[in-house]
């Protein structure tokens, strides 16, 4: 199955000059861990939240996710405090056990030094760089754009446009690999083609 998914990615990615990969859920099989950290921090504060919102908002910056949780659940979490607790929990208990999404990581490895390679993530730089290191692909990444490094994050186009500019590639020549709606919307707004790696059959 993984081989056939890699074949699909190889076929549909032909002709592009740059590949821009999301990190969490696209290169890294870690969305369940991220969801668990949201739930654990909320529980420690005596609140129960619906984990489905984390899936729905995949790709959003963490601060925006917490703001949306407050809006929908009527909670009053301090976004910056919650984010700090979440990241500490993720870094201490989960990140060292991160596994790859095999066919996506294989695609990146096969194209490193042949195409321009970037990672565009809604997570913070420390967590993204550690994740890429755990996956063994950090040296293959030319450009990384993380949360808070553009005026607006996904679903706005700013992060993808910044990555393309840093790589010296026109947006139309970039293919985006994503697993969430926010990333797809950001790619489209940036004038880039995209593929949902979680919807390959």
C-alpha positions in Angstrom: 0.0 0.0 0.0 2.8 2.4 0.9 4.6 1.7 -2.4 1.4 2.4 -4.4 0.9 5.7 -2.5 4.4 6.7 -3.3 3.8 5.9 -6.9 0.8 8.1 -6.9 2.7 11.0 -5.3 5.5 10.5 -7.8 3.1 10.6 -10.7 1.1 13.7 -9.7 4.2 15.7 -8.5 5.9 15.5 -11.9 6.7 18.9 -13.5 7.0 21.0 -10.4 10.2 22.8 -9.3 9.5 22.8 -5.5 7.7 20.7 -3.0 6.3 22.3 0.2 5.4 19.7 2.9 3.3 20.3 6.0 4.9 18.7 9.0 2.4 17.3 11.5 0.1 14.7 9.9 1.9 15.0 6.6 5.5 14.1 7.1 5.0 13.0 10.8 2.4 10.6 11.9 1.8 12.5 15.1 -1.7 14.1 14.9 -3.0 11.7 17.6 -0.3 12.8 19.9 -1.0 16.5 19.3 -4.7 15.9 20.0 -3.9 14.1 23.2 -1.8 17.0 24.4 -4.7 19.4 23.9 -7.1 17.1 25.8 -4.6 16.5 28.6 -3.9 20.2 29.2 -7.7 21.0 29.2 -8.3 18.1 31.6 -5.6 19.3 34.0 -7.5 22.6 34.1 -10.8 20.7 34.9 -12.3 21.1 31.4 -13.3 18.5 28.8 -13.1 19.5 25.2 -14.2 17.7 22.0 -11.2 16.2 20.3 -12.9 16.5 16.9 -12.2 20.2 16.9 -8.4 19.4 16.8 -8.9 17.3 13.7 -11.1 19.9 12.1 -8.6 22.7 12.6 -5.5 20.7 11.6 -2.9 23.1 10.3 -4.1 26.2 12.2 -1.5 27.9 14.5 -1.9 26.6 18.1 -2.9 30.0 19.5 -5.8 30.2 16.9 -6.9 26.7 17.8 -7.1 27.6 21.5 -9.0 30.8 20.7 -11.5 28.7 18.7 -11.8 26.2 21.5 -12.7 29.1 23.9 -15.2 30.4 21.4 -17.0 27.1 20.9 -16.7 25.6 24.4 -17.2 28.8 26.4 -13.8 28.2 28.1 -11.4 31.0 29.2 -8.0 29.3 28.6 -5.2 31.8 28.3 -3.9 30.9 24.8 -0.2 31.6 25.5 -0.2 29.7 28.8 -2.1 26.8 27.2 0.3 26.7 24.2 3.3 26.6 26.5 1.8 23.8 28.6 0.9 21.9 25.4 4.3 22.2 23.9 6.1 21.2 27.1 3.9 18.1 27.3 4.5 17.2 23.6 8.2 17.8 23.8 8.7 15.8 27.0 6.4 12.8 26.4 5.7 12.4 22.7 8.1 13.9 20.2 10.9 11.4 20.6 8.5 8.6 19.5 7.4 10.3 16.3 7.0 8.0 13.4 7.0 9.0 9.7 4.2 9.0 7.2 6.2 6.5 5.2 5.2 7.4 1.6 5.5 11.1 2.1 8.9 10.9 3.7 10.0 8.5 1.0 8.8 11.1 -1.6 10.8 13.8 0.1 14.0 11.7 0.3 13.7 10.6 -3.4 13.5 14.3 -4.5 16.0 15.9 -2.2 18.7 17.7 -4.2 16.6 17.2 -7.4 13.8 19.6 -6.4 13.6 22.6 -4.0 12.3 21.3 -0.7 10.5 23.3 2.0 8.5 22.6 5.1 5.6 24.9 6.0 4.0 24.2 9.4 1.5 25.7 11.8 3.6 24.5 14.7 6.5 26.3 16.5 10.0 26.1 15.1 11.5 24.2 18.1 8.9 21.4 17.7 9.1 21.3 13.9 12.9 21.1 13.8 13.0 18.4 16.5 10.4 16.4 14.6 12.3 16.6 11.4 15.4 15.6 13.2 13.7 12.6 14.8 12.5 11.6 11.3 16.0 11.8 10.0 15.2 14.3 7.3 16.3 17.6 8.7 19.4 17.9 6.5 17.3 17.5 3.4 15.1 20.6 4.1 16.2 23.8 2.5 13.6 26.2 4.0 11.3 25.9 7.0 8.5 28.3 7.7 6.8 27.9 11.1 4.0 29.4 13.2 4.5 33.1 14.0 7.0 33.7 11.3 4.5 35.4 8.9 1.9 38.0 9.7 -0.9 35.4 9.1 -0.7 31.7 9.3 -2.8 29.0 7.5 -5.5 29.2 6.1 -3.9 32.4 4.7 -1.3 32.1 2.0 1.5 34.0 3.8 3.5 30.9 5.0 3.5 29.3 1.6 4.4 32.5 -0.2 7.3 33.1 2.1 8.6 29.6 1.5 8.4 30.1 -2.3 10.2 33.4 -2.0 13.0 32.0 0.1 13.4 29.1 -2.3 13.4 31.5 -5.3 10.5 29.6 -7.0 7.3 31.0 -8.4 4.1 29.9 -6.5 2.7 28.2 -9.6 5.8 26.0 -9.7 5.3 24.7 -6.2 3.3 21.6 -5.1 2.0 21.5 -1.6 1.6 18.3 0.4 -1.1 18.7 3.1 -3.4 16.7 5.4 -5.8 19.5 6.5 -8.3 21.9 5.1 -6.5 25.0 6.4 -3.4 24.0 4.5 -5.3 23.4 1.3 -7.0 26.8 1.5 -3.7 28.4 2.1 -2.1 26.7 -0.9 -5.0 27.7 -3.2 -4.8 31.3 -1.9 -1.1 31.3 -2.7 -1.8 30.1 -6.3 -0.3 26.7 -5.7 -1.4 23.2 -6.6 -1.9 20.8 -3.7 -2.4 17.1 -2.8 -4.1 15.8 0.3 -1.9 12.9 1.4 -4.6 11.6 3.8 -7.0 11.1 0.9 -4.8 9.0 -1.4 -6.4 5.7 -2.5 
